[in-house]
Amino acid sequence: MNKLMEKMMSGMMKPEDMPQMMDTMMEKMFGQMSAEDRMAFVGAMMPKCLNMIFSELDSESKEKLAREMMEKMMGIFSNLAGEK
């Protein structure tokens, strides 16, 4: 992960490589966390991340992204509810 971060910070990483790098980082990070740690992380970081994501968007883009995110989250929650 350190090498990935070094590449990213030095500008050597292409923008199209970012999604794969982020997936790898997230898998490693969450894979090492307990359930309680994951819940605390999401509770603390989700508002910060969302504020950063939405901060530079115009109203139309904010609404479009919010709708897409809500649909995806509802799909996830529906699947989780079906697992019980």
N, C-alpha and C positions, 0 to 999 in steps of 0.2 A: 504494500500500500504506500509506503514511503516513496518508492520509485515512481509510482503513478503520480503522486502529489508533486514530486520534483519535476517531472515532465510537464505537468499541467502549469506549474508556476513559472517554468522557464520558457513557456510558449512553444514547446516542441510538440505538444499534443494538438492534433487536428480537431476542429469542432465536431466532426462526425464521429470521432472516437470517444467523445464525452459520455454518451449514454451507456456504452459498455463499461467504461471505467466507473461510472456512478453505480451501476448494477453490482459490479464486483465489490466496491467499497461497502455498499449497503448490506450485501449478503454477509460479508466478513464481520461487519460491525454488529448487525442484529443477531448473527449466529453465535456470538460470544456473550450476548446479554441474557439475563434471566427474564422471565415474563414480566416481573415487577419493574425491572429496568427498562424494558421496551415500552411499557405503559407510561412510565415517568418521562421517558425521552419524547414520545409522541405528544404527550400532554404539554410538555414545555416547549418543544421545538416547532410543533405544527403551527401555532399562532405566529411565531416569528417568521417561519418560512413563507406562510401565506401572505403576511404583510409585505415581505420583500418581493414576492412574485407579483402581487397586485399593484404595488406602488407606482410603477411606470406605465400602467395600462390605461387606455381611455375607457370611458363608461361602457361602450359597446363590447370591447374586448374583455373587460372584467365580467360582464354578464354572461358572455359566451363561455368563458373559461369556468365560471362558477357553475353553470348548468352542466357542462361536461364532467366536472369533478363530482358534483352531486349525483349524477347518473352512475358514475363508476363506483362511488362509495355505496350507493343504495344496492347496486349489484353485489358488491362484496358483503354487505350486511345481510342481504337476502340469502346468500349462499351460507353464511355463518348460521343464520337462524334455521336453515334447513338441515344443518348437521346435528342439531340437538335431538 
